[in-house]
Amino acid sequence: MTVPPPIVAPSILAADFARLAEEVRAVEDAADWLHVDVMDNHFVPNLTIGLPVVQSLRAVTAMPFDVHLMIEDPRRWAPGYADAGAYNVTFHAEASDDPVALAKDLRSAGAKAGLAIDRDTPIEPYLDLLPSFDTLLIMTIKAGFGGQRFIPQMLEKVQTARRHVSAGHLELRIEVDGGIAADTIEQAAAAGADAFVAGTAVYGAADPAEAVRHLRALAERAAPGA
C-alpha cells in the first residue's frame, strides 16, 4: 500500500484572528493548503468565520483554501465557497441528505469536493460514495472545537478508508483533523492518512513555517511504503 506525498494544512482556527492576513503569510511558503473551519453554532456549538472572511483572505494569498464546513444545510452555502475560489470544499455527511449531488455541484463550480465524517459516525455506509469525492476528511476529535486531544481509535476509520481507496484505485485524499501534532502525525500517516490539518501545533509554535516542515517530514517518514 502506498499513499500520495503528504499535505499539511494549517488551520487558521488556531491563528490570531486580529492578524489573519499576517498569520496566513507566515505559513504560505511552507504549507500545502490553508485549512478554514466554518462553524455555524447550529451543526456544532461554536461560531467562527464565514464567506466574507474567506473572500477577503483570497485576495491576500495564492494558497489553496481547504474549507471545512461544519454547518447545517451545506447544499445552500457550500457552492458559494467554491465560487469564492476555495480549492477544496468539505461538508459533513451528517448534515447532507444527498452528498453525491452536492459533490457534483461543487465540482461544477470549480472546486474539489470533500466529505467529512465526524467522530461518532461509522464510515462504512459512505465508502461506496467515495468515487464522487476528491477528499475524505476523518475527524480525529469531535467536530466543533479546536485544541482537543487526538483520539487514536479514529485511525481504524483511516485504515478502513485506505484499504477501500487502494482496492478501488481511487484518486482520493484521506485527511485527518483534530489533535494533529508532532506526537500524533506519525500514527495517522502510518494508518494511511495523507493530508493533515494542524492548528495549535503550527500557530502555537515560535516558527509556524518550520513547524509545518517538521510535521511534513514526520508524516513522510511514517507513511506506508516510505
Z-matrix of the N, CA and C atoms (Angstrom, degrees):
N
C 1 1.469
C 2 1.520 1 109.77
N 3 1.304 2 117.06 1 125.83
C 4 1.454 3 121.85 2 175.53
C 5 1.523 4 109.20 3 -121.19
N 6 1.305 5 115.76 4 155.05
C 7 1.465 6 121.32 5 -179.67
C 8 1.525 7 108.50 6 -127.81
N 9 1.332 8 117.82 7 158.70
C 10 1.469 9 120.35 8 178.58
C 11 1.528 10 110.76 9 -65.66
N 12 1.323 11 117.39 10 163.96
C 13 1.471 12 120.12 11 175.23
C 14 1.529 13 110.13 12 -56.95
N 15 1.319 14 116.93 13 142.58
C 16 1.466 15 119.67 14 -173.23
C 17 1.517 16 113.61 15 -70.04
N 18 1.312 17 113.37 16 148.36
C 19 1.464 18 123.04 17 175.19
C 20 1.522 19 107.94 18 -114.42
N 21 1.322 20 117.33 19 133.38
C 22 1.461 21 121.93 20 174.54
C 23 1.524 22 108.18 21 -112.84
N 24 1.330 23 114.57 22 127.27
C 25 1.465 24 121.14 23 -175.50
C 26 1.523 25 109.86 24 -122.79
N 27 1.326 26 118.94 25 95.25
C 28 1.465 27 120.33 26 177.47
C 29 1.529 28 111.00 27 -60.42
N 30 1.314 29 115.48 28 137.31
C 31 1.461 30 120.92 29 179.60
C 32 1.522 31 110.42 30 -95.37
N 33 1.330 32 115.78 31 121.57
C 34 1.457 33 118.75 32 -179.35
C 35 1.525 34 111.97 33 -73.64
N 36 1.342 35 117.43 34 -3.42
C 37 1.461 36 119.30 35 173.19
C 38 1.529 37 110.30 36 -59.54
N 39 1.334 38 116.70 37 -28.53
C 40 1.460 39 121.54 38 -179.65
C 41 1.529 40 112.94 39 -93.65
N 42 1.320 41 117.08 40 -0.47
C 43 1.457 42 120.80 41 -178.26
C 44 1.529 43 110.87 42 -82.79
N 45 1.312 44 115.47 43 171.62
C 46 1.461 45 122.68 44 175.33
C 47 1.527 46 108.01 45 -81.44
N 48 1.327 47 117.09 46 108.08
C 49 1.459 48 120.61 47 -174.83
C 50 1.521 49 112.74 48 -64.92
N 51 1.318 50 117.40 49 -19.76
C 52 1.464 51 120.26 50 177.50
C 53 1.526 52 111.80 51 -77.46
N 54 1.339 53 115.76 52 -11.75
C 55 1.468 54 120.29 53 -177.17
C 56 1.529 55 110.37 54 -133.80
N 57 1.307 56 117.33 55 39.75
C 58 1.459 57 119.86 56 -170.39
C 59 1.529 58 113.07 57 -58.18
N 60 1.302 59 117.84 58 -44.84
C 61 1.461 60 119.37 59 -178.63
C 62 1.533 61 110.73 60 -59.91
N 63 1.333 62 116.98 61 -43.40
C 64 1.462 63 120.17 62 177.98
C 65 1.522 64 111.45 63 -64.97
N 66 1.325 65 116.72 64 -39.01
C 67 1.461 66 120.83 65 -179.31
C 68 1.524 67 110.75 66 -65.83
N 69 1.310 68 116.82 67 -36.89
C 70 1.459 69 120.48 68 176.33
C 71 1.525 70 110.39 69 -65.52
N 72 1.302 71 116.08 70 -46.41
C 73 1.472 72 119.41 71 -179.02
C 74 1.529 73 111.52 72 -64.54
N 75 1.315 74 117.78 73 -24.85
C 76 1.465 75 120.87 74 -179.30
C 77 1.518 76 112.51 75 -66.24
N 78 1.333 77 117.25 76 -21.19
C 79 1.466 78 119.60 77 -177.63
C 80 1.527 79 113.45 78 -117.98
N 81 1.326 80 118.11 79 -3.07
C 82 1.465 81 118.64 80 -169.44
C 83 1.516 82 113.78 81 -68.27
N 84 1.327 83 119.04 82 -20.86
C 85 1.461 84 120.03 83 177.66
C 86 1.529 85 112.34 84 -87.32
N 87 1.341 86 116.65 85 -7.35
C 88 1.462 87 120.32 86 -176.30
C 89 1.525 88 112.99 87 -117.75
N 90 1.324 89 117.60 88 -35.05
C 91 1.456 90 121.46 89 -173.89
C 92 1.525 91 111.46 90 -83.91
N 93 1.338 92 115.04 91 157.99
C 94 1.461 93 121.16 92 178.09
C 95 1.526 94 111.08 93 -91.71
N 96 1.311 95 116.56 94 -44.35
C 97 1.460 96 124.22 95 177.94
C 98 1.521 97 108.45 96 -128.88
N 99 1.310 98 116.46 97 162.29
C 100 1.460 99 122.56 98 168.93
C 101 1.527 100 107.14 99 -112.56
N 102 1.317 101 116.52 100 120.14
C 103 1.464 102 121.47 101 -176.12
C 104 1.528 103 109.35 102 -89.49
N 105 1.327 104 115.12 103 126.90
C 106 1.465 105 121.69 104 -176.40
C 107 1.527 106 108.64 105 -120.07
N 108 1.330 107 116.31 106 111.65
C 109 1.462 108 121.74 107 -178.95
C 110 1.521 109 109.98 108 -90.71
N 111 1.322 110 115.83 109 118.39
C 112 1.459 111 122.42 110 178.30
C 113 1.530 112 108.09 111 -109.56
N 114 1.333 113 116.30 112 115.12
C 115 1.462 114 121.97 113 -179.66
C 116 1.520 115 109.67 114 -123.11
N 117 1.341 116 116.07 115 142.85
C 118 1.465 117 119.82 116 -169.48
C 119 1.530 118 115.47 117 -113.25
N 120 1.346 119 117.76 118 4.06
C 121 1.464 120 121.88 119 -177.87
C 122 1.538 121 112.32 120 63.50
N 123 1.327 122 116.52 121 19.92
C 124 1.464 123 121.74 122 174.38
C 125 1.520 124 110.04 123 -127.04
N 126 1.327 125 116.20 124 -59.72
C 127 1.461 126 119.44 125 176.29
C 128 1.523 127 110.41 126 -66.37
N 129 1.314 128 115.94 127 -37.50
C 130 1.473 129 122.36 128 173.41
C 131 1.526 130 107.80 129 -128.57
N 132 1.340 131 117.44 130 153.86
C 133 1.471 132 120.25 131 -176.07
C 134 1.523 133 113.13 132 -84.23
N 135 1.319 134 116.23 133 51.56
C 136 1.457 135 120.56 134 178.52
C 137 1.523 136 107.23 135 -153.60
N 138 1.313 137 115.62 136 155.50
C 139 1.465 138 121.99 137 -178.85
C 140 1.519 139 107.89 138 -128.22
N 141 1.339 140 115.70 139 125.12
C 142 1.471 141 118.24 140 -178.83
C 143 1.524 142 109.42 141 -122.14
N 144 1.316 143 116.67 142 -121.30
C 145 1.455 144 120.78 143 -174.84
C 146 1.524 145 110.00 144 -108.54
N 147 1.322 146 116.07 145 169.29
C 148 1.447 147 120.78 146 -179.42
C 149 1.507 148 112.10 147 -136.65
N 150 1.312 149 115.22 148 -160.11
C 151 1.453 150 122.07 149 -172.70
C 152 1.529 151 113.87 150 -58.89
N 153 1.342 152 121.05 151 -40.73
C 154 1.466 153 119.07 152 -179.38
C 155 1.525 154 113.69 153 -59.78
N 156 1.337 155 116.83 154 -36.16
C 157 1.469 156 119.43 155 179.01
C 158 1.521 157 110.29 156 -69.28
N 159 1.328 158 116.53 157 -41.16
C 160 1.462 159 120.14 158 177.73
C 161 1.530 160 110.31 159 -61.13
N 162 1.321 161 116.77 160 -43.13
C 163 1.458 162 120.32 161 178.57
C 164 1.532 163 111.49 162 -62.55
N 165 1.324 164 116.64 163 -39.34
C 166 1.457 165 120.29 164 179.62
C 167 1.524 166 111.50 165 -67.97
N 168 1.332 167 116.85 166 -42.71
C 169 1.463 168 120.52 167 -179.91
C 170 1.523 169 111.43 168 -67.86
N 171 1.326 170 116.12 169 -31.41
C 172 1.465 171 119.16 170 -179.97
C 173 1.523 172 110.81 171 -58.86
N 174 1.329 173 116.25 172 -28.05
C 175 1.464 174 120.81 173 -177.89
C 176 1.526 175 112.91 174 -78.79
N 177 1.340 176 118.32 175 -12.52
C 178 1.464 177 119.51 176 -174.05
C 179 1.522 178 113.70 177 -111.15
N 180 1.341 179 118.13 178 -4.14
C 181 1.461 180 119.45 179 -179.33
C 182 1.520 181 110.08 180 -152.42
N 183 1.333 182 114.69 181 152.59
C 184 1.463 183 120.19 182 175.76
C 185 1.523 184 111.88 183 -97.37
N 186 1.332 185 117.74 184 4.38
C 187 1.457 186 120.44 185 -178.84
C 188 1.531 187 111.29 186 -61.34
N 189 1.326 188 118.26 187 142.74
C 190 1.458 189 120.49 188 174.26
C 191 1.531 190 110.44 189 -66.23
N 192 1.312 191 116.35 190 129.65
C 193 1.465 192 121.55 191 179.74
C 194 1.529 193 109.59 192 -91.24
N 195 1.314 194 114.87 193 126.28
C 196 1.459 195 123.56 194 177.17
C 197 1.530 196 106.43 195 -105.99
N 198 1.327 197 116.28 196 93.14
C 199 1.465 198 121.47 197 -172.40
C 200 1.529 199 109.92 198 -90.87
N 201 1.317 200 115.41 199 125.55
C 202 1.469 201 122.54 200 -178.57
C 203 1.521 202 108.22 201 -112.75
N 204 1.331 203 115.49 202 106.56
C 205 1.454 204 121.79 203 -176.73
C 206 1.525 205 110.69 204 -89.98
N 207 1.320 206 115.52 205 108.19
C 208 1.474 207 121.45 206 172.79
C 209 1.529 208 106.76 207 -103.14
N 210 1.338 209 114.08 208 70.69
C 211 1.458 210 120.52 209 -171.42
C 212 1.523 211 110.75 210 -138.74
N 213 1.322 212 115.31 211 157.60
C 214 1.452 213 121.12 212 169.13
C 215 1.534 214 109.43 213 -77.11
N 216 1.314 215 115.62 214 155.70
C 217 1.465 216 122.32 215 175.01
C 218 1.529 217 112.48 216 53.59
N 219 1.325 218 118.79 217 54.93
C 220 1.466 219 119.57 218 -179.79
C 221 1.525 220 113.04 219 -63.84
N 222 1.332 221 117.03 220 -23.82
C 223 1.479 222 118.95 221 179.73
C 224 1.539 223 110.11 222 -60.19
N 225 1.320 224 115.50 223 -32.46
C 226 1.467 225 119.86 224 -179.11
C 227 1.524 226 111.61 225 -75.32
N 228 1.325 227 117.39 226 -39.30
C 229 1.463 228 120.09 227 -168.19
C 230 1.526 229 114.90 228 -103.96
N 231 1.316 230 117.68 229 -28.84
C 232 1.465 231 119.77 230 -171.27
C 233 1.529 232 114.05 231 -59.02
N 234 1.341 233 119.77 232 -44.01
C 235 1.469 234 118.05 233 -178.05
C 236 1.526 235 113.87 234 -59.64
N 237 1.321 236 117.68 235 -26.23
C 238 1.459 237 120.47 236 177.89
C 239 1.518 238 112.40 237 -62.99
N 240 1.334 239 116.10 238 -34.07
C 241 1.465 240 119.49 239 178.55
C 242 1.524 241 110.64 240 -72.50
N 243 1.320 242 116.47 241 -34.95
C 244 1.461 243 119.49 242 173.73
C 245 1.520 244 110.09 243 -63.55
N 246 1.320 245 116.49 244 -44.31
C 247 1.460 246 120.84 245 179.19
C 248 1.532 247 111.63 246 -62.71
N 249 1.332 248 116.35 247 -28.91
C 250 1.469 249 121.16 248 -179.31
C 251 1.526 250 112.42 249 -79.14
N 252 1.334 251 116.57 250 -3.97
C 253 1.454 252 119.57 251 175.58
C 254 1.513 253 115.11 252 104.22
N 255 1.349 254 118.21 253 12.85
C 256 1.455 255 119.89 254 176.27
C 257 1.524 256 109.90 255 -64.39
N 258 1.317 257 116.38 256 139.40
C 259 1.462 258 121.38 257 177.58
C 260 1.518 259 110.64 258 -74.91
N 261 1.322 260 115.98 259 -44.24
C 262 1.452 261 122.62 260 -176.41
C 263 1.532 262 107.87 261 -134.65
N 264 1.321 263 116.99 262 130.61
C 265 1.460 264 121.09 263 177.48
C 266 1.521 265 107.98 264 -121.72
N 267 1.321 266 115.13 265 118.11
C 268 1.457 267 121.91 266 -177.21
C 269 1.514 268 110.03 267 -112.06
N 270 1.322 269 116.37 268 132.97
C 271 1.459 270 122.13 269 177.21
C 272 1.527 271 108.92 270 -125.71
N 273 1.321 272 115.58 271 163.39
C 274 1.465 273 119.90 272 -174.34
C 275 1.518 274 112.47 273 -87.74
N 276 1.316 275 114.52 274 135.60
C 277 1.462 276 120.89 275 175.41
C 278 1.526 277 110.89 276 -56.83
N 279 1.327 278 115.89 277 -36.18
C 280 1.458 279 120.55 278 -176.22
C 281 1.531 280 112.68 279 -68.79
N 282 1.326 281 116.89 280 -17.24
C 283 1.466 282 121.18 281 -176.06
C 284 1.523 283 112.74 282 -104.13
N 285 1.330 284 117.68 283 0.31
C 286 1.460 285 120.83 284 -172.94
C 287 1.528 286 111.47 285 -122.27
N 288 1.328 287 116.00 286 133.49
C 289 1.457 288 119.28 287 177.12
C 290 1.526 289 112.16 288 -92.22
N 291 1.324 290 117.60 289 -10.26
C 292 1.454 291 121.46 290 177.76
C 293 1.523 292 109.40 291 -148.48
N 294 1.333 293 117.08 292 75.69
C 295 1.466 294 120.28 293 -175.21
C 296 1.526 295 113.86 294 -59.91
N 297 1.307 296 117.03 295 -37.10
C 298 1.463 297 119.71 296 -176.79
C 299 1.532 298 110.78 297 -66.24
N 300 1.321 299 117.28 298 -40.53
C 301 1.467 300 120.44 299 178.62
C 302 1.519 301 111.12 300 -62.75
N 303 1.334 302 116.57 301 -41.49
C 304 1.462 303 119.10 302 179.40
C 305 1.527 304 110.70 303 -68.54
N 306 1.327 305 117.22 304 -36.68
C 307 1.463 306 120.18 305 176.56
C 308 1.526 307 110.25 306 -59.27
N 309 1.312 308 116.87 307 -41.66
C 310 1.466 309 120.46 308 177.92
C 311 1.523 310 111.00 309 -63.12
N 312 1.330 311 116.41 310 -41.06
C 313 1.466 312 120.02 311 178.46
C 314 1.525 313 111.04 312 -60.96
N 315 1.325 314 116.31 313 -42.83
C 316 1.459 315 120.34 314 -178.56
C 317 1.520 316 111.16 315 -65.73
N 318 1.307 317 116.00 316 -43.57
C 319 1.465 318 119.03 317 178.39
C 320 1.522 319 110.98 318 -64.12
N 321 1.318 320 116.73 319 -38.68
C 322 1.465 321 120.23 320 178.17
C 323 1.523 322 111.43 321 -63.87
N 324 1.347 323 115.87 322 -29.82
C 325 1.465 324 120.71 323 179.23
C 326 1.523 325 112.59 324 -84.00
N 327 1.334 326 116.92 325 -0.43
C 328 1.450 327 120.30 326 174.10
C 329 1.513 328 116.20 327 99.56
N 330 1.338 329 117.82 328 7.26
C 331 1.459 330 121.31 329 -179.39
C 332 1.523 331 111.00 330 -109.41
N 333 1.317 332 115.71 331 161.06
C 334 1.458 333 120.94 332 166.39
C 335 1.530 334 107.80 333 -74.60
N 336 1.324 335 115.83 334 153.50
C 337 1.460 336 120.84 335 -178.90
C 338 1.518 337 110.23 336 -111.70
N 339 1.335 338 115.47 337 131.07
C 340 1.453 339 120.67 338 -179.72
C 341 1.518 340 111.68 339 -122.95
N 342 1.332 341 115.46 340 144.91
C 343 1.463 342 122.32 341 176.88
C 344 1.523 343 108.24 342 -116.25
N 345 1.329 344 117.09 343 126.24
C 346 1.461 345 122.33 344 -179.76
C 347 1.524 346 110.35 345 -104.44
N 348 1.328 347 115.22 346 140.62
C 349 1.459 348 123.05 347 178.74
C 350 1.526 349 107.63 348 -120.33
N 351 1.327 350 117.27 349 119.34
C 352 1.462 351 120.54 350 -176.96
C 353 1.530 352 111.53 351 -78.34
N 354 1.305 353 115.04 352 171.44
C 355 1.467 354 122.48 353 -173.35
C 356 1.530 355 113.63 354 -51.48
N 357 1.324 356 117.00 355 -44.73
C 358 1.463 357 120.39 356 -171.98
C 359 1.529 358 113.64 357 -95.02
N 360 1.301 359 118.16 358 8.92
C 361 1.460 360 122.53 359 -177.17
C 362 1.526 361 110.56 360 -100.27
N 363 1.321 362 118.43 361 124.76
C 364 1.468 363 120.17 362 175.19
C 365 1.521 364 110.26 363 -64.23
N 366 1.306 365 116.16 364 146.66
C 367 1.456 366 120.11 365 -177.53
C 368 1.528 367 112.22 366 -88.63
N 369 1.328 368 116.55 367 -24.89
C 370 1.464 369 119.75 368 -171.14
C 371 1.526 370 114.72 369 -56.70
N 372 1.347 371 119.82 370 -40.45
C 373 1.475 372 118.57 371 -178.88
C 374 1.528 373 114.05 372 -63.30
N 375 1.322 374 117.70 373 -14.78
C 376 1.461 375 121.04 374 -174.48
C 377 1.528 376 113.70 375 -106.12
N 378 1.309 377 117.40 376 -4.08
C 379 1.464 378 119.41 377 -175.57
C 380 1.519 379 112.47 378 -61.52
N 381 1.318 380 117.00 379 -38.36
C 382 1.457 381 119.34 380 -177.92
C 383 1.534 382 112.77 381 -71.22
N 384 1.334 383 117.27 382 -12.82
C 385 1.463 384 120.74 383 178.54
C 386 1.529 385 112.18 384 -85.98
N 387 1.311 386 117.90 385 -12.26
C 388 1.462 387 120.81 386 -169.56
C 389 1.523 388 115.01 387 -60.73
N 390 1.335 389 120.83 388 -29.82
C 391 1.464 390 117.68 389 176.62
C 392 1.526 391 113.83 390 -60.56
N 393 1.317 392 117.86 391 -17.44
C 394 1.464 393 121.58 392 179.14
C 395 1.519 394 112.70 393 -86.06
N 396 1.331 395 116.92 394 -2.91
C 397 1.461 396 121.29 395 -173.48
C 398 1.520 397 111.86 396 -122.12
N 399 1.325 398 114.05 397 160.32
C 400 1.462 399 121.75 398 177.02
C 401 1.526 400 111.95 399 -104.93
N 402 1.323 401 116.28 400 -22.79
C 403 1.463 402 122.48 401 -177.46
C 404 1.517 403 109.37 402 -139.21
N 405 1.318 404 115.77 403 137.72
C 406 1.462 405 122.01 404 169.24
C 407 1.520 406 106.38 405 -116.49
N 408 1.332 407 116.22 406 117.02
C 409 1.465 408 121.70 407 -179.00
C 410 1.524 409 108.82 408 -102.42
N 411 1.307 410 116.32 409 115.59
C 412 1.460 411 122.12 410 179.84
C 413 1.521 412 108.28 411 -104.29
N 414 1.326 413 115.83 412 117.23
C 415 1.455 414 120.14 413 179.03
C 416 1.515 415 110.03 414 -71.63
N 417 1.328 416 116.27 415 129.49
C 418 1.461 417 121.09 416 175.78
C 419 1.527 418 110.56 417 -104.60
N 420 1.341 419 114.45 418 17.53
C 421 1.456 420 125.07 419 170.03
C 422 1.530 421 106.13 420 -146.14
N 423 1.322 422 117.44 421 -175.42
C 424 1.455 423 121.72 422 170.03
C 425 1.524 424 108.08 423 -85.40
N 426 1.321 425 117.46 424 126.64
C 427 1.459 426 120.99 425 -177.77
C 428 1.524 427 111.15 426 -58.80
N 429 1.343 428 115.06 427 140.65
C 430 1.457 429 118.80 428 171.39
C 431 1.507 430 116.66 429 130.89
N 432 1.327 431 117.96 430 -19.41
C 433 1.462 432 120.34 431 -177.85
C 434 1.519 433 109.92 432 -142.29
N 435 1.323 434 116.77 433 142.19
C 436 1.448 435 121.10 434 171.84
C 437 1.512 436 110.55 435 -83.18
N 438 1.335 437 115.60 436 165.43
C 439 1.450 438 120.93 437 173.38
C 440 1.516 439 115.87 438 79.72
N 441 1.339 440 118.75 439 11.00
C 442 1.458 441 120.59 440 179.77
C 443 1.527 442 111.05 441 -81.08
N 444 1.330 443 114.49 442 161.37
C 445 1.457 444 120.69 443 179.78
C 446 1.528 445 110.24 444 -80.91
N 447 1.302 446 115.50 445 138.64
C 448 1.456 447 124.48 446 176.90
C 449 1.525 448 110.82 447 -58.48
N 450 1.338 449 116.78 448 137.38
C 451 1.469 450 122.20 449 179.33
C 452 1.528 451 108.32 450 -108.21
N 453 1.335 452 118.65 451 102.75
C 454 1.473 453 120.50 452 -174.67
C 455 1.523 454 113.49 453 -59.53
N 456 1.344 455 117.40 454 -29.93
C 457 1.464 456 119.81 455 -178.24
C 458 1.525 457 112.84 456 -60.95
N 459 1.329 458 117.44 457 -21.92
C 460 1.462 459 120.68 458 179.68
C 461 1.529 460 112.20 459 -68.83
N 462 1.322 461 115.99 460 -15.91
C 463 1.457 462 118.72 461 -179.55
C 464 1.521 463 112.50 462 -69.67
N 465 1.334 464 117.60 463 -16.57
C 466 1.468 465 119.59 464 173.25
C 467 1.533 466 109.66 465 -61.90
N 468 1.337 467 117.01 466 -36.48
C 469 1.466 468 120.25 467 176.65
C 470 1.523 469 110.57 468 -65.53
N 471 1.326 470 115.78 469 -40.39
C 472 1.463 471 119.88 470 178.65
C 473 1.526 472 110.20 471 -61.28
N 474 1.310 473 116.39 472 -45.25
C 475 1.466 474 120.35 473 179.81
C 476 1.526 475 111.27 474 -62.02
N 477 1.333 476 116.12 475 -43.01
C 478 1.465 477 120.27 476 177.94
C 479 1.516 478 110.90 477 -60.98
N 480 1.334 479 115.89 478 -45.53
C 481 1.466 480 119.97 479 179.93
C 482 1.523 481 111.42 480 -63.81
N 483 1.321 482 117.39 481 -42.86
C 484 1.460 483 120.14 482 -179.05
C 485 1.524 484 110.90 483 -62.82
N 486 1.315 485 117.58 484 -42.05
C 487 1.468 486 119.81 485 177.37
C 488 1.529 487 110.68 486 -60.37
N 489 1.329 488 115.92 487 -42.61
C 490 1.460 489 120.51 488 -178.78
C 491 1.529 490 110.84 489 -66.38
N 492 1.315 491 116.55 490 -44.02
C 493 1.463 492 121.04 491 179.63
C 494 1.528 493 110.51 492 -63.62
N 495 1.317 494 116.77 493 -43.62
C 496 1.466 495 120.58 494 -178.81
C 497 1.523 496 111.13 495 -66.50
N 498 1.332 497 116.39 496 -41.91
C 499 1.461 498 120.10 497 -178.76
C 500 1.524 499 111.64 498 -66.21
N 501 1.331 500 116.47 499 -34.05
C 502 1.458 501 120.54 500 -178.81
C 503 1.506 502 114.04 501 -94.42
N 504 1.345 503 116.83 502 1.30
C 505 1.468 504 122.30 503 -178.99
C 506 1.535 505 110.81 504 52.56
N 507 1.338 506 115.55 505 44.59
C 508 1.452 507 120.84 506 -177.33
C 509 1.527 508 111.13 507 -83.77
N 510 1.323 509 115.94 508 146.46
C 511 1.466 510 121.93 509 172.47
C 512 1.522 511 106.79 510 -92.07
N 513 1.311 512 116.34 511 93.69
C 514 1.463 513 120.51 512 -172.31
C 515 1.516 514 110.06 513 -149.66
N 516 1.312 515 116.57 514 130.18
C 517 1.454 516 121.33 515 171.85
C 518 1.533 517 109.31 516 -82.57
N 519 1.316 518 116.72 517 134.56
C 520 1.466 519 121.79 518 174.05
C 521 1.533 520 106.74 519 -107.35
N 522 1.314 521 114.70 520 110.45
C 523 1.459 522 122.59 521 -172.35
C 524 1.533 523 109.43 522 -108.10
N 525 1.317 524 116.17 523 144.18
C 526 1.464 525 121.38 524 175.53
C 527 1.526 526 109.17 525 -121.40
N 528 1.325 527 114.78 526 145.19
C 529 1.463 528 120.99 527 -173.59
C 530 1.514 529 108.78 528 -144.02
N 531 1.347 530 115.28 529 118.18
C 532 1.456 531 120.20 530 175.35
C 533 1.510 532 112.74 531 129.94
N 534 1.325 533 116.53 532 108.67
C 535 1.457 534 120.51 533 176.86
C 536 1.518 535 114.39 534 71.00
N 537 1.334 536 117.29 535 19.57
C 538 1.467 537 120.03 536 -179.79
C 539 1.531 538 108.93 537 -79.60
N 540 1.330 539 114.68 538 122.05
C 541 1.458 540 121.66 539 -177.59
C 542 1.522 541 107.91 540 -153.93
N 543 1.321 542 116.18 541 -175.67
C 544 1.464 543 119.91 542 -176.43
C 545 1.523 544 112.82 543 -60.79
N 546 1.333 545 117.58 544 -26.98
C 547 1.460 546 120.17 545 -178.25
C 548 1.526 547 113.88 546 -93.08
N 549 1.343 548 117.70 547 1.45
C 550 1.466 549 120.14 548 -179.45
C 551 1.525 550 113.67 549 -129.02
N 552 1.325 551 118.08 550 -21.00
C 553 1.458 552 119.65 551 -172.14
C 554 1.520 553 112.15 552 -65.08
N 555 1.328 554 117.80 553 -31.79
C 556 1.459 555 119.33 554 -179.84
C 557 1.523 556 111.34 555 -67.16
N 558 1.344 557 117.49 556 -37.01
C 559 1.462 558 120.26 557 176.53
C 560 1.525 559 110.37 558 -61.51
N 561 1.326 560 115.61 559 -44.48
C 562 1.457 561 120.16 560 -178.40
C 563 1.526 562 111.23 561 -66.41
N 564 1.321 563 116.52 562 -39.96
C 565 1.463 564 119.92 563 178.94
C 566 1.522 565 110.99 564 -66.60
N 567 1.317 566 116.78 565 -42.07
C 568 1.467 567 120.55 566 179.68
C 569 1.519 568 111.47 567 -62.97
N 570 1.339 569 116.90 568 -29.80
C 571 1.463 570 121.22 569 179.45
C 572 1.527 571 112.05 570 -76.23
N 573 1.331 572 117.22 571 -16.11
C 574 1.453 573 120.46 572 177.49
C 575 1.500 574 115.87 573 119.97
N 576 1.331 575 118.21 574 2.61
C 577 1.466 576 120.00 575 175.48
C 578 1.528 577 109.80 576 -71.69
N 579 1.325 578 116.70 577 148.18
C 580 1.464 579 119.78 578 179.15
C 581 1.520 580 112.95 579 -133.04
N 582 1.332 581 117.94 580 2.83
C 583 1.464 582 122.15 581 172.64
C 584 1.520 583 107.34 582 -135.12
N 585 1.326 584 116.36 583 136.01
C 586 1.459 585 120.58 584 -168.31
C 587 1.524 586 110.55 585 -133.28
N 588 1.316 587 115.64 586 119.52
C 589 1.458 588 121.48 587 175.85
C 590 1.526 589 107.97 588 -88.70
N 591 1.309 590 116.93 589 126.98
C 592 1.460 591 121.22 590 -179.50
C 593 1.520 592 108.96 591 -133.68
N 594 1.316 593 116.55 592 121.56
C 595 1.451 594 121.08 593 -179.04
C 596 1.512 595 112.48 594 -101.72
N 597 1.329 596 116.03 595 -82.61
C 598 1.459 597 121.20 596 -178.09
C 599 1.518 598 111.91 597 -60.43
N 600 1.333 599 117.09 598 -34.21
C 601 1.465 600 120.55 599 -178.78
C 602 1.526 601 111.92 600 -62.44
N 603 1.325 602 116.25 601 -24.62
C 604 1.466 603 120.61 602 177.80
C 605 1.519 604 110.73 603 -97.56
N 606 1.330 605 116.31 604 -56.92
C 607 1.463 606 119.35 605 -172.83
C 608 1.527 607 113.45 606 -80.39
N 609 1.322 608 116.78 607 -8.85
C 610 1.458 609 119.61 608 172.40
C 611 1.514 610 112.57 609 -92.42
N 612 1.338 611 116.60 610 -1.76
C 613 1.462 612 121.68 611 -179.08
C 614 1.527 613 111.03 612 -87.63
N 615 1.327 614 115.63 613 154.72
C 616 1.463 615 120.22 614 178.17
C 617 1.520 616 111.14 615 -63.95
N 618 1.342 617 116.29 616 -34.02
C 619 1.466 618 121.87 617 179.28
C 620 1.527 619 107.34 618 -127.87
N 621 1.325 620 118.40 619 94.16
C 622 1.465 621 120.71 620 -176.64
C 623 1.529 622 113.67 621 -57.50
N 624 1.316 623 117.69 622 -39.54
C 625 1.461 624 119.94 623 -178.69
C 626 1.529 625 110.80 624 -64.99
N 627 1.312 626 116.64 625 -42.79
C 628 1.465 627 119.87 626 178.55
C 629 1.521 628 110.56 627 -65.80
N 630 1.324 629 117.69 628 -35.18
C 631 1.465 630 121.05 629 176.79
C 632 1.528 631 110.30 630 -61.91
N 633 1.323 632 117.33 631 -40.85
C 634 1.468 633 120.99 632 177.13
C 635 1.528 634 110.44 633 -61.56
N 636 1.303 635 116.82 634 -46.03
C 637 1.470 636 120.23 635 -178.80
C 638 1.524 637 111.24 636 -62.90
N 639 1.315 638 116.36 637 -39.02
C 640 1.461 639 120.49 638 179.71
C 641 1.522 640 110.64 639 -66.27
N 642 1.319 641 116.79 640 -43.15
C 643 1.466 642 120.02 641 178.55
C 644 1.526 643 110.74 642 -61.87
N 645 1.323 644 116.77 643 -42.78
C 646 1.466 645 119.23 644 179.78
C 647 1.521 646 110.93 645 -62.89
N 648 1.316 647 117.09 646 -41.34
C 649 1.464 648 120.37 647 179.84
C 650 1.525 649 111.00 648 -62.64
N 651 1.326 650 116.99 649 -40.20
C 652 1.467 651 120.46 650 178.03
C 653 1.523 652 110.77 651 -64.50
N 654 1.322 653 116.67 652 -41.80
C 655 1.465 654 120.79 653 -179.81
C 656 1.527 655 110.35 654 -65.96
N 657 1.325 656 117.43 655 -41.41
C 658 1.455 657 120.93 656 179.12
C 659 1.536 658 110.97 657 -61.32
N 660 1.300 659 115.80 658 -40.36
C 661 1.456 660 120.61 659 -178.05
C 662 1.528 661 112.23 660 -67.33
N 663 1.331 662 116.42 661 -33.75
C 664 1.463 663 120.67 662 -173.68
C 665 1.523 664 113.78 663 -93.65
N 666 1.330 665 117.87 664 -8.50
C 667 1.467 666 120.40 665 -175.20
C 668 1.518 667 111.56 666 -63.55
N 669 1.329 668 117.59 667 143.43
C 670 1.478 669 120.03 668 175.47
C 671 1.513 670 110.79 669 -56.57
N 672 1.316 671 115.98 670 133.01
C 673 1.450 672 120.29 671 179.55
C 674 1.513 673 114.00 672 85.25
N 675 1.346 674 116.65 673 -0.89
C 676 1.469 675 119.03 674 -178.64
C 677 1.537 676 110.24 675 -69.64
